[in-house]
Amino acid sequence: MCADRVHRIVIAIMLGFVLGIAGAGMFKLAFLLQLFVMIMLLVWAFTDFCPGLYLLRKILPPCEKKA
């Protein structure tokens, strides 16, 4: 499995985890985690650099682009 795909899976798991925490009534923690995810996605969008993806590419191979 490649780094980009694992990264998307991790983001989906994180969002599900936040939803579960909010459902359990821990709204402050859910808010902070959601804010963290949003800030990381904004950094990635504006700078084209994602620290999580950078670390995953050190461990896993990058996905090959199909022309």
PyMOL Python script that loads the backbone (N, CA, C, O; Angstrom):
from pymol import cmd

cmd.read_pdbstr("""\
ATOM      1  N   MET A   1       0.846  -1.169   0.000  1.00  0.00           N
ATOM      2  CA  MET A   1       0.000   0.000   0.000  1.00  0.00           C
ATOM      3  C   MET A   1       0.893   1.234   0.000  1.00  0.00           C
ATOM      4  O   MET A   1       1.964   1.235   0.607  1.00  0.00           O
ATOM      5  N   CYS A   2       0.452   2.266  -0.674  1.00  0.00           N
ATOM      6  CA  CYS A   2       1.288   3.461  -0.825  1.00  0.00           C
ATOM      7  C   CYS A   2       0.942   4.528   0.225  1.00  0.00           C
ATOM      8  O   CYS A   2      -0.102   4.463   0.874  1.00  0.00           O
ATOM      9  N   ALA A   3       1.820   5.489   0.373  1.00  0.00           N
ATOM     10  CA  ALA A   3       1.713   6.494   1.429  1.00  0.00           C
ATOM     11  C   ALA A   3       0.463   7.364   1.270  1.00  0.00           C
ATOM     12  O   ALA A   3      -0.194   7.674   2.264  1.00  0.00           O
ATOM     13  N   ASP A   4       0.128   7.759   0.059  1.00  0.00           N
ATOM     14  CA  ASP A   4      -1.023   8.644  -0.141  1.00  0.00           C
ATOM     15  C   ASP A   4      -2.331   7.956   0.258  1.00  0.00           C
ATOM     16  O   ASP A   4      -3.205   8.571   0.870  1.00  0.00           O
ATOM     17  N   ARG A   5      -2.451   6.697  -0.090  1.00  0.00           N
ATOM     18  CA  ARG A   5      -3.668   5.951   0.248  1.00  0.00           C
ATOM     19  C   ARG A   5      -3.769   5.745   1.757  1.00  0.00           C
ATOM     20  O   ARG A   5      -4.848   5.896   2.331  1.00  0.00           O
ATOM     21  N   VAL A   6      -2.665   5.403   2.398  1.00  0.00           N
ATOM     22  CA  VAL A   6      -2.661   5.228   3.853  1.00  0.00           C
ATOM     23  C   VAL A   6      -3.004   6.553   4.534  1.00  0.00           C
ATOM     24  O   VAL A   6      -3.703   6.570   5.547  1.00  0.00           O
ATOM     25  N   HIS A   7      -2.517   7.649   3.982  1.00  0.00           N
ATOM     26  CA  HIS A   7      -2.798   8.963   4.543  1.00  0.00           C
ATOM     27  C   HIS A   7      -4.294   9.263   4.514  1.00  0.00           C
ATOM     28  O   HIS A   7      -4.845   9.766   5.493  1.00  0.00           O
ATOM     29  N   ARG A   8      -4.949   8.961   3.408  1.00  0.00           N
ATOM     30  CA  ARG A   8      -6.399   9.181   3.316  1.00  0.00           C
ATOM     31  C   ARG A   8      -7.151   8.280   4.284  1.00  0.00           C
ATOM     32  O   ARG A   8      -8.154   8.699   4.862  1.00  0.00           O
ATOM     33  N   ILE A   9      -6.686   7.056   4.470  1.00  0.00           N
ATOM     34  CA  ILE A   9      -7.314   6.138   5.417  1.00  0.00           C
ATOM     35  C   ILE A   9      -7.162   6.668   6.846  1.00  0.00           C
ATOM     36  O   ILE A   9      -8.103   6.607   7.637  1.00  0.00           O
ATOM     37  N   VAL A  10      -5.982   7.183   7.171  1.00  0.00           N
ATOM     38  CA  VAL A  10      -5.739   7.729   8.506  1.00  0.00           C
ATOM     39  C   VAL A  10      -6.630   8.943   8.762  1.00  0.00           C
ATOM     40  O   VAL A  10      -7.154   9.094   9.866  1.00  0.00           O
ATOM     41  N   ILE A  11      -6.810   9.803   7.772  1.00  0.00           N
ATOM     42  CA  ILE A  11      -7.685  10.962   7.928  1.00  0.00           C
ATOM     43  C   ILE A  11      -9.122  10.496   8.185  1.00  0.00           C
ATOM     44  O   ILE A  11      -9.798  11.038   9.059  1.00  0.00           O
ATOM     45  N   ALA A  12      -9.591   9.497   7.431  1.00  0.00           N
ATOM     46  CA  ALA A  12     -10.946   8.983   7.623  1.00  0.00           C
ATOM     47  C   ALA A  12     -11.109   8.375   9.018  1.00  0.00           C
ATOM     48  O   ALA A  12     -12.137   8.578   9.665  1.00  0.00           O
ATOM     49  N   ILE A  13     -10.108   7.636   9.482  1.00  0.00           N
ATOM     50  CA  ILE A  13     -10.172   7.049  10.824  1.00  0.00           C
ATOM     51  C   ILE A  13     -10.197   8.146  11.881  1.00  0.00           C
ATOM     52  O   ILE A  13     -10.945   8.061  12.855  1.00  0.00           O
ATOM     53  N   MET A  14      -9.384   9.169  11.686  1.00  0.00           N
ATOM     54  CA  MET A  14      -9.345  10.282  12.636  1.00  0.00           C
ATOM     55  C   MET A  14     -10.693  10.989  12.713  1.00  0.00           C
ATOM     56  O   MET A  14     -11.158  11.312  13.806  1.00  0.00           O
ATOM     57  N   LEU A  15     -11.326  11.232  11.569  1.00  0.00           N
ATOM     58  CA  LEU A  15     -12.632  11.883  11.567  1.00  0.00           C
ATOM     59  C   LEU A  15     -13.689  11.000  12.228  1.00  0.00           C
ATOM     60  O   LEU A  15     -14.562  11.507  12.932  1.00  0.00           O
ATOM     61  N   GLY A  16     -13.620   9.699  12.013  1.00  0.00           N
ATOM     62  CA  GLY A  16     -14.523   8.780  12.690  1.00  0.00           C
ATOM     63  C   GLY A  16     -14.302   8.758  14.190  1.00  0.00           C
ATOM     64  O   GLY A  16     -15.256   8.677  14.964  1.00  0.00           O
ATOM     65  N   PHE A  17     -13.051   8.829  14.597  1.00  0.00           N
ATOM     66  CA  PHE A  17     -12.703   8.873  16.013  1.00  0.00           C
ATOM     67  C   PHE A  17     -13.264  10.137  16.666  1.00  0.00           C
ATOM     68  O   PHE A  17     -13.799  10.086  17.773  1.00  0.00           O
ATOM     69  N   VAL A  18     -13.139  11.261  15.980  1.00  0.00           N
ATOM     70  CA  VAL A  18     -13.689  12.526  16.482  1.00  0.00           C
ATOM     71  C   VAL A  18     -15.209  12.431  16.603  1.00  0.00           C
ATOM     72  O   VAL A  18     -15.785  12.906  17.582  1.00  0.00           O
ATOM     73  N   LEU A  19     -15.853  11.824  15.623  1.00  0.00           N
ATOM     74  CA  LEU A  19     -17.304  11.646  15.674  1.00  0.00           C
ATOM     75  C   LEU A  19     -17.704  10.774  16.866  1.00  0.00           C
ATOM     76  O   LEU A  19     -18.693  11.061  17.541  1.00  0.00           O
ATOM     77  N   GLY A  20     -16.948   9.724  17.121  1.00  0.00           N
ATOM     78  CA  GLY A  20     -17.226   8.865  18.265  1.00  0.00           C
ATOM     79  C   GLY A  20     -17.033   9.583  19.587  1.00  0.00           C
ATOM     80  O   GLY A  20     -17.824   9.405  20.514  1.00  0.00           O
ATOM     81  N   ILE A  21     -15.996  10.387  19.683  1.00  0.00           N
ATOM     82  CA  ILE A  21     -15.750  11.154  20.909  1.00  0.00           C
ATOM     83  C   ILE A  21     -16.870  12.164  21.144  1.00  0.00           C
ATOM     84  O   ILE A  21     -17.319  12.348  22.275  1.00  0.00           O
ATOM     85  N   ALA A  22     -17.318  12.818  20.070  1.00  0.00           N
ATOM     86  CA  ALA A  22     -18.417  13.773  20.198  1.00  0.00           C
ATOM     87  C   ALA A  22     -19.697  13.049  20.617  1.00  0.00           C
ATOM     88  O   ALA A  22     -20.467  13.569  21.426  1.00  0.00           O
ATOM     89  N   GLY A  23     -19.926  11.866  20.079  1.00  0.00           N
ATOM     90  CA  GLY A  23     -21.099  11.086  20.446  1.00  0.00           C
ATOM     91  C   GLY A  23     -21.066  10.629  21.894  1.00  0.00           C
ATOM     92  O   GLY A  23     -22.111  10.416  22.508  1.00  0.00           O
ATOM     93  N   ALA A  24     -19.874  10.478  22.437  1.00  0.00           N
ATOM     94  CA  ALA A  24     -19.722  10.073  23.836  1.00  0.00           C
ATOM     95  C   ALA A  24     -19.845  11.253  24.787  1.00  0.00           C
ATOM     96  O   ALA A  24     -19.792  11.086  26.006  1.00  0.00           O
ATOM     97  N   GLY A  25     -20.009  12.446  24.226  1.00  0.00           N
ATOM     98  CA  GLY A  25     -20.215  13.620  25.069  1.00  0.00           C
ATOM     99  C   GLY A  25     -18.961  14.395  25.413  1.00  0.00           C
ATOM    100  O   GLY A  25     -19.036  15.366  26.166  1.00  0.00           O
ATOM    101  N   MET A  26     -17.825  14.006  24.897  1.00  0.00           N
ATOM    102  CA  MET A  26     -16.575  14.733  25.181  1.00  0.00           C
ATOM    103  C   MET A  26     -16.354  15.793  24.092  1.00  0.00           C
ATOM    104  O   MET A  26     -15.477  15.662  23.238  1.00  0.00           O
ATOM    105  N   PHE A  27     -17.171  16.832  24.152  1.00  0.00           N
ATOM    106  CA  PHE A  27     -17.205  17.817  23.073  1.00  0.00           C
ATOM    107  C   PHE A  27     -15.943  18.666  22.990  1.00  0.00           C
ATOM    108  O   PHE A  27     -15.522  19.032  21.893  1.00  0.00           O
ATOM    109  N   LYS A  28     -15.341  18.981  24.111  1.00  0.00           N
ATOM    110  CA  LYS A  28     -14.125  19.809  24.086  1.00  0.00           C
ATOM    111  C   LYS A  28     -12.982  19.069  23.388  1.00  0.00           C
ATOM    112  O   LYS A  28     -12.273  19.645  22.563  1.00  0.00           O
ATOM    113  N   LEU A  29     -12.811  17.798  23.723  1.00  0.00           N
ATOM    114  CA  LEU A  29     -11.760  17.006  23.091  1.00  0.00           C
ATOM    115  C   LEU A  29     -12.048  16.815  21.608  1.00  0.00           C
ATOM    116  O   LEU A  29     -11.142  16.911  20.780  1.00  0.00           O
ATOM    117  N   ALA A  30     -13.296  16.546  21.273  1.00  0.00           N
ATOM    118  CA  ALA A  30     -13.680  16.377  19.868  1.00  0.00           C
ATOM    119  C   ALA A  30     -13.429  17.665  19.091  1.00  0.00           C
ATOM    120  O   ALA A  30     -12.934  17.629  17.965  1.00  0.00           O
ATOM    121  N   PHE A  31     -13.769  18.803  19.694  1.00  0.00           N
ATOM    122  CA  PHE A  31     -13.537  20.085  19.039  1.00  0.00           C
ATOM    123  C   PHE A  31     -12.051  20.316  18.792  1.00  0.00           C
ATOM    124  O   PHE A  31     -11.663  20.749  17.707  1.00  0.00           O
ATOM    125  N   LEU A  32     -11.219  20.031  19.785  1.00  0.00           N
ATOM    126  CA  LEU A  32      -9.781  20.246  19.634  1.00  0.00           C
ATOM    127  C   LEU A  32      -9.183  19.334  18.562  1.00  0.00           C
ATOM    128  O   LEU A  32      -8.355  19.773  17.764  1.00  0.00           O
ATOM    129  N   LEU A  33      -9.597  18.078  18.542  1.00  0.00           N
ATOM    130  CA  LEU A  33      -9.091  17.157  17.523  1.00  0.00           C
ATOM    131  C   LEU A  33      -9.556  17.561  16.129  1.00  0.00           C
ATOM    132  O   LEU A  33      -8.787  17.503  15.170  1.00  0.00           O
ATOM    133  N   GLN A  34     -10.821  17.972  16.020  1.00  0.00           N
ATOM    134  CA  GLN A  34     -11.338  18.420  14.731  1.00  0.00           C
ATOM    135  C   GLN A  34     -10.610  19.680  14.265  1.00  0.00           C
ATOM    136  O   GLN A  34     -10.296  19.814  13.083  1.00  0.00           O
ATOM    137  N   LEU A  35     -10.342  20.596  15.181  1.00  0.00           N
ATOM    138  CA  LEU A  35      -9.597  21.809  14.850  1.00  0.00           C
ATOM    139  C   LEU A  35      -8.195  21.461  14.353  1.00  0.00           C
ATOM    140  O   LEU A  35      -7.705  22.068  13.401  1.00  0.00           O
ATOM    141  N   PHE A  36      -7.546  20.484  14.997  1.00  0.00           N
ATOM    142  CA  PHE A  36      -6.221  20.047  14.574  1.00  0.00           C
ATOM    143  C   PHE A  36      -6.257  19.500  13.147  1.00  0.00           C
ATOM    144  O   PHE A  36      -5.404  19.844  12.329  1.00  0.00           O
ATOM    145  N   VAL A  37      -7.237  18.651  12.848  1.00  0.00           N
ATOM    146  CA  VAL A  37      -7.368  18.090  11.497  1.00  0.00           C
ATOM    147  C   VAL A  37      -7.602  19.206  10.486  1.00  0.00           C
ATOM    148  O   VAL A  37      -7.012  19.198   9.406  1.00  0.00           O
ATOM    149  N   MET A  38      -8.457  20.162  10.827  1.00  0.00           N
ATOM    150  CA  MET A  38      -8.745  21.266   9.915  1.00  0.00           C
ATOM    151  C   MET A  38      -7.503  22.121   9.652  1.00  0.00           C
ATOM    152  O   MET A  38      -7.251  22.514   8.513  1.00  0.00           O
ATOM    153  N   ILE A  39      -6.740  22.405  10.684  1.00  0.00           N
ATOM    154  CA  ILE A  39      -5.521  23.212  10.517  1.00  0.00           C
ATOM    155  C   ILE A  39      -4.511  22.472   9.648  1.00  0.00           C
ATOM    156  O   ILE A  39      -3.881  23.074   8.778  1.00  0.00           O
ATOM    157  N   MET A  40      -4.352  21.173   9.878  1.00  0.00           N
ATOM    158  CA  MET A  40      -3.413  20.401   9.064  1.00  0.00           C
ATOM    159  C   MET A  40      -3.843  20.365   7.598  1.00  0.00           C
ATOM    160  O   MET A  40      -2.998  20.459   6.707  1.00  0.00           O
ATOM    161  N   LEU A  41      -5.144  20.232   7.337  1.00  0.00           N
ATOM    162  CA  LEU A  41      -5.633  20.237   5.958  1.00  0.00           C
ATOM    163  C   LEU A  41      -5.454  21.608   5.312  1.00  0.00           C
ATOM    164  O   LEU A  41      -5.146  21.695   4.124  1.00  0.00           O
ATOM    165  N   LEU A  42      -5.643  22.672   6.077  1.00  0.00           N
ATOM    166  CA  LEU A  42      -5.425  24.020   5.530  1.00  0.00           C
ATOM    167  C   LEU A  42      -3.951  24.272   5.229  1.00  0.00           C
ATOM    168  O   LEU A  42      -3.620  24.877   4.208  1.00  0.00           O
ATOM    169  N   VAL A  43      -3.068  23.813   6.107  1.00  0.00           N
ATOM    170  CA  VAL A  43      -1.626  23.939   5.846  1.00  0.00           C
ATOM    171  C   VAL A  43      -1.278  23.197   4.566  1.00  0.00           C
ATOM    172  O   VAL A  43      -0.529  23.705   3.732  1.00  0.00           O
ATOM    173  N   TRP A  44      -1.817  22.001   4.412  1.00  0.00           N
ATOM    174  CA  TRP A  44      -1.573  21.204   3.210  1.00  0.00           C
ATOM    175  C   TRP A  44      -2.110  21.906   1.968  1.00  0.00           C
ATOM    176  O   TRP A  44      -1.465  21.894   0.920  1.00  0.00           O
ATOM    177  N   ALA A  45      -3.283  22.513   2.080  1.00  0.00           N
ATOM    178  CA  ALA A  45      -3.897  23.179   0.926  1.00  0.00           C
ATOM    179  C   ALA A  45      -3.118  24.422   0.500  1.00  0.00           C
ATOM    180  O   ALA A  45      -2.924  24.649  -0.694  1.00  0.00           O
ATOM    181  N   PHE A  46      -2.674  25.223   1.460  1.00  0.00           N
ATOM    182  CA  PHE A  46      -2.024  26.481   1.120  1.00  0.00           C
ATOM    183  C   PHE A  46      -0.538  26.347   0.815  1.00  0.00           C
ATOM    184  O   PHE A  46      -0.001  27.145   0.046  1.00  0.00           O
ATOM    185  N   THR A  47       0.141  25.360   1.397  1.00  0.00           N
ATOM    186  CA  THR A  47       1.584  25.250   1.206  1.00  0.00           C
ATOM    187  C   THR A  47       1.990  24.030   0.391  1.00  0.00           C
ATOM    188  O   THR A  47       3.152  23.902   0.007  1.00  0.00           O
ATOM    189  N   ASP A  48       1.047  23.134   0.124  1.00  0.00           N
ATOM    190  CA  ASP A  48       1.312  21.874  -0.568  1.00  0.00           C
ATOM    191  C   ASP A  48       2.341  21.037   0.196  1.00  0.00           C
ATOM    192  O   ASP A  48       3.111  20.285  -0.401  1.00  0.00           O
ATOM    193  N   PHE A  49       2.342  21.178   1.520  1.00  0.00           N
ATOM    194  CA  PHE A  49       3.198  20.376   2.393  1.00  0.00           C
ATOM    195  C   PHE A  49       2.344  19.823   3.524  1.00  0.00           C
ATOM    196  O   PHE A  49       1.680  20.579   4.233  1.00  0.00           O
ATOM    197  N   CYS A  50       2.361  18.522   3.689  1.00  0.00           N
ATOM    198  CA  CYS A  50       1.623  17.876   4.776  1.00  0.00           C
ATOM    199  C   CYS A  50       2.623  17.097   5.627  1.00  0.00           C
ATOM    200  O   CYS A  50       3.244  16.152   5.140  1.00  0.00           O
ATOM    201  N   PRO A  51       2.784  17.482   6.891  1.00  0.00           N
ATOM    202  CA  PRO A  51       3.737  16.785   7.746  1.00  0.00           C
ATOM    203  C   PRO A  51       3.440  15.290   7.889  1.00  0.00           C
ATOM    204  O   PRO A  51       4.364  14.477   7.919  1.00  0.00           O
ATOM    205  N   GLY A  52       2.169  14.927   7.976  1.00  0.00           N
ATOM    206  CA  GLY A  52       1.808  13.519   8.097  1.00  0.00           C
ATOM    207  C   GLY A  52       2.198  12.720   6.863  1.00  0.00           C
ATOM    208  O   GLY A  52       2.727  11.612   6.965  1.00  0.00           O
ATOM    209  N   LEU A  53       1.933  13.293   5.703  1.00  0.00           N
ATOM    210  CA  LEU A  53       2.289  12.638   4.450  1.00  0.00           C
ATOM    211  C   LEU A  53       3.804  12.574   4.280  1.00  0.00           C
ATOM    212  O   LEU A  53       4.333  11.603   3.739  1.00  0.00           O
ATOM    213  N   TYR A  54       4.491  13.603   4.741  1.00  0.00           N
ATOM    214  CA  TYR A  54       5.950  13.622   4.694  1.00  0.00           C
ATOM    215  C   TYR A  54       6.531  12.456   5.499  1.00  0.00           C
ATOM    216  O   TYR A  54       7.450  11.773   5.047  1.00  0.00           O
ATOM    217  N   LEU A  55       5.979  12.238   6.705  1.00  0.00           N
ATOM    218  CA  LEU A  55       6.463  11.138   7.540  1.00  0.00           C
ATOM    219  C   LEU A  55       6.086   9.785   6.952  1.00  0.00           C
ATOM    220  O   LEU A  55       6.888   8.851   6.993  1.00  0.00           O
ATOM    221  N   LEU A  56       4.877   9.664   6.404  1.00  0.00           N
ATOM    222  CA  LEU A  56       4.466   8.392   5.814  1.00  0.00           C
ATOM    223  C   LEU A  56       5.317   8.026   4.606  1.00  0.00           C
ATOM    224  O   LEU A  56       5.595   6.849   4.376  1.00  0.00           O
ATOM    225  N   ARG A  57       5.735   9.028   3.831  1.00  0.00           N
ATOM    226  CA  ARG A  57       6.575   8.749   2.656  1.00  0.00           C
ATOM    227  C   ARG A  57       7.977   8.309   3.051  1.00  0.00           C
ATOM    228  O   ARG A  57       8.696   7.735   2.233  1.00  0.00           O
ATOM    229  N   LYS A  58       8.380   8.571   4.300  1.00  0.00           N
ATOM    230  CA  LYS A  58       9.658   8.051   4.793  1.00  0.00           C
ATOM    231  C   LYS A  58       9.559   6.548   5.084  1.00  0.00           C
ATOM    232  O   LYS A  58      10.554   5.825   5.021  1.00  0.00           O
ATOM    233  N   ILE A  59       8.338   6.091   5.405  1.00  0.00           N
ATOM    234  CA  ILE A  59       8.108   4.695   5.765  1.00  0.00           C
ATOM    235  C   ILE A  59       7.620   3.873   4.581  1.00  0.00           C
ATOM    236  O   ILE A  59       8.104   2.768   4.335  1.00  0.00           O
ATOM    237  N   LEU A  60       6.649   4.427   3.845  1.00  0.00           N
ATOM    238  CA  LEU A  60       6.015   3.709   2.746  1.00  0.00           C
ATOM    239  C   LEU A  60       6.372   4.355   1.406  1.00  0.00           C
ATOM    240  O   LEU A  60       6.710   5.538   1.368  1.00  0.00           O
ATOM    241  N   PRO A  61       6.304   3.608   0.323  1.00  0.00           N
ATOM    242  CA  PRO A  61       6.606   4.203  -0.987  1.00  0.00           C
ATOM    243  C   PRO A  61       5.468   5.122  -1.423  1.00  0.00           C
ATOM    244  O   PRO A  61       4.310   4.897  -1.073  1.00  0.00           O
ATOM    245  N   PRO A  62       5.806   6.162  -2.193  1.00  0.00           N
ATOM    246  CA  PRO A  62       4.747   7.040  -2.729  1.00  0.00           C
ATOM    247  C   PRO A  62       3.951   6.318  -3.807  1.00  0.00           C
ATOM    248  O   PRO A  62       4.440   5.377  -4.433  1.00  0.00           O
ATOM    249  N   CYS A  63       2.729   6.768  -4.014  1.00  0.00           N
ATOM    250  CA  CYS A  63       1.896   6.172  -5.057  1.00  0.00           C
ATOM    251  C   CYS A  63       2.415   6.581  -6.427  1.00  0.00           C
ATOM    252  O   CYS A  63       2.865   7.710  -6.626  1.00  0.00           O
ATOM    253  N   GLU A  64       2.346   5.645  -7.367  1.00  0.00           N
ATOM    254  CA  GLU A  64       2.778   5.963  -8.729  1.00  0.00           C
ATOM    255  C   GLU A  64       1.656   6.657  -9.458  1.00  0.00           C
ATOM    256  O   GLU A  64       0.502   6.235  -9.392  1.00  0.00           O
ATOM    257  N   LYS A  65       1.996   7.726 -10.155  1.00  0.00           N
ATOM    258  CA  LYS A  65       1.015   8.470 -10.938  1.00  0.00           C
ATOM    259  C   LYS A  65       0.812   7.782 -12.275  1.00  0.00           C
ATOM    260  O   LYS A  65       1.784   7.448 -12.951  1.00  0.00           O
ATOM    261  N   LYS A  66      -0.431   7.568 -12.663  1.00  0.00           N
ATOM    262  CA  LYS A  66      -0.721   6.990 -13.967  1.00  0.00           C
ATOM    263  C   LYS A  66      -1.002   8.095 -14.957  1.00  0.00           C
ATOM    264  O   LYS A  66      -1.805   8.989 -14.692  1.00  0.00           O
ATOM    265  N   ALA A  67      -0.337   8.034 -16.108  1.00  0.00           N
ATOM    266  CA  ALA A  67      -0.462   9.099 -17.104  1.00  0.00           C
ATOM    267  C   ALA A  67      -1.737   9.013 -17.889  1.00  0.00           C
ATOM    268  O   ALA A  67      -1.980   9.844 -18.764  1.00  0.00           O
TER     269      ALA A  67
END
""", "prot")
cmd.dss("prot")
cmd.show_as("cartoon", "prot")
cmd.util.cbc("prot")
cmd.orient("prot")
